[in-house]
Each structure stands twice: as structure tokens, then as C-alpha cells.
């Protein structure tokens, strides 16, 4: 994963700013993450190619979503 992905993803969701997000924004961000995890978009494909341990199992995805 290169620095560009980190910067882009931090812009989309910065956990260090989570407390300043409105309840609606938090809900939207949670739903976005759930979709990304369920569709296996997270972690990103390029990262999974070089870090096989980053691939999530079905059980791991379910645990994160729940």
C-alpha cells in the first residue's frame, strides 16, 4: 500500500477525528465500511497481493461487521 492510498483513505475516514463527527456522519461511515468489507474491497486488492495475511476470512468479515 502506498502513501497515496493512506492519504486518500484518511480523507474518507479519519478515526482520530471520529469523536468530532456528527451522529449521522458516523452512521454513514459505518455503513460505508460494512459495504466495503462485505464486498471484500477492504483491505484493497493491491495490499492483499503483497500481504497474504491481510486477507479476511468469512468469519473475520462477519465479526468486524457485527
FINUNU-186988 format. One record per residue: residue number from 1; residue in three letters; chain; x negated, y negated, z of N, C-alpha, C, O in turn. Coordinates in steps of 0.2 Angstrom, whole numbers, plus 2048, in hexadecimal, padded with zeros to 3 digits. Example, Ala and Ser with C-alpha at 12.3 -4.5 7.8 and 13.67 -1.06 7.14 Angstrom:
residues 2
DRENGU    k    r  c   nu   nv   nw  cau  cav  caw   cu   cv   cw   ou   ov   ow
DRENGU    1  ALA  A  7BE  81C  827  7C2  816  827  7BE  810  827  7B9  811  82A
DRENGU    2  SER  A  7C0  80B  823  7BC  805  824  7C0  800  827  7BD  7FA  828
***
This chain:
residues 66
DRENGU    k    r  c   nu   nv   nw  cau  cav  caw   cu   cv   cw   ou   ov   ow
DRENGU    1  UNK  A  7FC  806  800  800  800  800  7FB  7FA  800  7F7  7F9  804
DRENGU    2  UNK  A  7FD  7F5  7FB  7F9  7F0  7FB  7FC  7EA  7FF  801  7EA  801
DRENGU    3  UNK  A  7F8  7E5  800  7FA  7DF  804  800  7DC  801  804  7D9  805
DRENGU    4  UNK  A  801  7DC  7FA  807  7D9  7F7  80D  7DC  7FA  812  7D8  7FB
DRENGU    5  UNK  A  80D  7E2  7FB  813  7E6  7FD  815  7E4  804  81B  7E3  806
DRENGU    6  UNK  A  810  7E3  808  810  7E1  80F  813  7DA  810  818  7D9  814
DRENGU    7  UNK  A  811  7D6  80C  813  7CF  80C  81B  7CE  80A  81F  7CB  80D
DRENGU    8  UNK  A  81C  7D2  804  823  7D2  802  828  7D5  807  82D  7D2  808
DRENGU    9  UNK  A  826  7DB  80A  82A  7DE  80E  82B  7DA  815  830  7DA  818
DRENGU   10  UNK  A  826  7D7  817  826  7D2  81D  82B  7CD  81C  82F  7CB  820
DRENGU   11  UNK  A  82B  7CA  816  830  7C5  814  837  7C8  814  83B  7C4  817
DRENGU   12  UNK  A  838  7CE  812  83F  7D1  812  841  7D2  819  847  7D1  81B
DRENGU   13  UNK  A  83C  7D5  81E  83E  7D6  824  838  7D6  829  833  7DA  828
DRENGU   14  UNK  A  838  7D1  82D  832  7D0  832  835  7D2  839  838  7CE  83C
DRENGU   15  UNK  A  832  7D8  83B  835  7DA  842  832  7D5  847  836  7D5  84D
DRENGU   16  UNK  A  82D  7D2  846  82B  7CD  84C  830  7C7  84C  830  7C4  851
DRENGU   17  UNK  A  834  7C6  847  839  7C1  848  840  7C3  849  845  7C0  849
DRENGU   18  UNK  A  841  7CA  84A  847  7CD  84B  84C  7CA  850  852  7C9  84F
DRENGU   19  UNK  A  849  7C7  855  84D  7C4  85B  850  7BE  858  855  7BB  85B
DRENGU   20  UNK  A  84D  7BA  853  850  7B4  851  855  7B5  84B  858  7B0  84A
DRENGU   21  UNK  A  856  7BB  849  85B  7BC  844  862  7BC  847  863  7BE  84D
DRENGU   22  UNK  A  867  7BA  843  86E  7BA  846  870  7C1  846  86D  7C5  842
DRENGU   23  UNK  A  876  7C2  849  878  7C9  849  87A  7CC  842  879  7D1  841
DRENGU   24  UNK  A  87D  7C7  83E  87F  7C9  837  879  7CB  833  879  7D0  830
DRENGU   25  UNK  A  873  7C7  834  86D  7C9  830  86A  7CF  833  867  7D3  82F
DRENGU   26  UNK  A  86A  7D0  839  868  7D7  83C  86B  7DD  839  869  7E2  837
DRENGU   27  UNK  A  872  7DC  839  876  7E1  836  875  7E2  82F  874  7E8  82D
DRENGU   28  UNK  A  874  7DD  82B  872  7DE  824  86B  7E1  823  86B  7E6  81F
DRENGU   29  UNK  A  867  7DF  827  860  7E2  826  860  7E9  828  85C  7ED  825
DRENGU   30  UNK  A  864  7EB  82D  864  7F2  82F  867  7F6  82A  865  7FC  828
DRENGU   31  UNK  A  86D  7F4  827  870  7F7  821  86B  7F8  81B  86B  7FD  818
DRENGU   32  UNK  A  867  7F3  81A  862  7F3  814  85D  7F9  816  85B  7FD  811
DRENGU   33  UNK  A  85B  7F9  81C  856  7FE  81E  859  805  81D  856  80A  81B
DRENGU   34  UNK  A  85F  806  81F  862  80D  81F  863  80F  818  861  815  816
DRENGU   35  UNK  A  865  80B  813  865  80C  80C  85F  80E  809  85E  813  806
DRENGU   36  UNK  A  859  80A  80B  853  80C  809  850  813  80B  84D  816  807
DRENGU   37  UNK  A  852  814  811  84F  81B  814  853  820  811  851  825  80F
DRENGU   38  UNK  A  85A  820  810  85E  825  80E  85C  826  806  85D  82C  804
DRENGU   39  UNK  A  85B  821  803  859  822  7FC  852  824  7FB  84F  825  7F5
DRENGU   40  UNK  A  84E  825  800  847  827  800  843  821  7FD  83E  823  7FA
DRENGU   41  UNK  A  845  81B  7FD  841  816  7FB  83C  813  800  837  810  7FE
DRENGU   42  UNK  A  83C  816  806  837  814  80B  835  81A  80E  838  81F  80F
DRENGU   43  UNK  A  82E  81B  80F  829  816  80D  829  816  805  82B  81A  802
DRENGU   44  UNK  A  826  811  802  826  810  7FB  822  815  7F8  81D  818  7FB
DRENGU   45  UNK  A  824  817  7F2  821  81D  7EE  819  81C  7EE  816  821  7EF
DRENGU   46  UNK  A  816  817  7EC  80F  816  7EB  80C  818  7F2  806  81B  7F2
DRENGU   47  UNK  A  80E  816  7F7  80C  817  7FE  80C  81F  7FF  807  822  802
DRENGU   48  UNK  A  811  822  7FE  812  829  7FF  80D  82D  7FB  80C  833  7FD
DRENGU   49  UNK  A  80B  82B  7F5  807  82E  7F1  800  82F  7F4  7FC  834  7F3
DRENGU   50  UNK  A  7FE  82A  7F8  7F7  82A  7FB  7F7  82C  802  7F2  82D  805
DRENGU   51  UNK  A  7FD  82C  805  7FE  82E  80C  804  833  80D  809  832  80E
DRENGU   52  UNK  A  802  839  80B  807  83F  80B  80B  83F  812  811  841  812
DRENGU   53  UNK  A  807  83E  817  80B  83E  81E  810  839  81F  814  839  823
DRENGU   54  UNK  A  810  834  81A  815  82F  81B  81C  831  818  821  82D  819
DRENGU   55  UNK  A  81C  836  815  823  839  812  827  83B  818  825  83F  81C
DRENGU   56  UNK  A  82D  838  818  832  83A  81D  836  840  81B  838  841  815
DRENGU   57  UNK  A  837  845  820  83B  84A  81F  843  848  820  844  843  822
DRENGU   58  UNK  A  847  84D  81E  84E  84B  81F  850  84A  826  854  845  827
DRENGU   59  UNK  A  84D  84D  82A  84E  84C  832  84C  846  834  84F  842  838
DRENGU   60  UNK  A  846  844  832  843  83D  834  847  837  831  848  833  834
DRENGU   61  UNK  A  84A  838  82B  84E  833  828  854  832  82C  857  82D  82E
DRENGU   62  UNK  A  857  838  82E  85D  838  832  85C  835  838  860  831  83B
DRENGU   63  UNK  A  857  836  83C  855  833  842  854  82C  842  857  828  846
DRENGU   64  UNK  A  851  829  83D  850  822  83C  857  81F  83B  858  81A  83E
DRENGU   65  UNK  A  85B  822  836  861  81F  835  866  81E  83B  869  819  83C
DRENGU   66  UNK  A  866  824  83F  86A  824  845  867  820  84A  86A  81F  84F
***
